[in-house]
Amino acid sequence: MARPRGVFVGLTTVDLIHRVARPVGADEKVTALSQEIVAGGPAANAAVTFALLGGEAELITDLGRHPLARLAAQDLTANGVRVRAVVPDTDEPPAVSSIRVLDATGERSVVSVNAAARAVPAPDWLAAVLNGAAVLLLDGHHPRPALAAARAARERSVPVVLDAGSWKPVLDELLPLVDVAICSAAFRLPDGAVPPALLGRGVRRVAVTDGPQPVRWWAAGGERSGEGTVPIPRVVVRDTLGAGDVFHGAFAHQLAGRPGRSFADQLARSGSVAADRCQVVGMAAWRAWRQQMSTA
């Protein structure tokens, strides 16, 4: 069976991760239990997950010639992702995320500029990348490429998945082009409305993830309209970094490879992959473990 191809448009960061024994206070210095440097970001992590699950992942993102950008691109390529830079000749550094993971609970805190420092264009070749794709995932961090990709996907009947971690101005234009929105529990529309209101903005299916709590979902239109919840497997949590992004990548893989399954079933299978992520200390270690599982 042919491997499904997914296109991912959005943010790539360089993640500097320290694992600490306890929270760090103001003016305090501590020695970390461990550190790692990996490529991160919502779209990038989702693309890696898609590739590790057996799909062909292409990531359209803002990485240029800066040494840190090359480091991120090499890490992504090593994990099976084809990287397409929207502005390949830029010398600007990519966003760097400073991350602390608390050893006792696996909870993480993140500081990053994300994509706020740069507005990148939609390249002329972007639409053609959607030819033959089975799914498009957007995180909304690069508005112009996201809109161009969503329009090209709609013209080609490629389903569009939105990682809706927080409201972004581009969503006013983007939502009518979105088929599935997977939202964080904290997501709100500008008027304060909660995620199910997205069904009134053109989105066909909406889900809300909330850590270990059940995933809530709503669907409108057709025979599969309705709502419900899906439980998340109970696991020993060691590291929650990137778990939401892993969920999104796993869902994109479900939608691309098994489009006939119910929304609830696709969400349940995605939740299992995200739960697995939370059991492994370190993003690189989880990726290596997932790769071993795929080749076993």
Secondary structure, DSSP 8 states (H G I E B T S, - for coil): ----EEEEES--EEEEEEEESS---TT-----SEEEEEEE-HHHHHHHHHHHTT-EEEEEE---SSHHHHHHHHHHHHTTEEEEESSTT-----EEEEEEEETTT--EEEE--TTTT------TTHHHHTTT-SEEEE-SSSHHHHHHHHHHHHHTT--EEEEESS--TTHHHHGGG-SEEEEETT---TTS--GGGGGGGT-SEEEEEETTEEEEEEE-SSTT-EEEEE-------S--TTHHHHHHHHHHHHHHH-TTS-HHHHHHHHHHHHHHHHTSSSHHHHHHHHHHHHH-
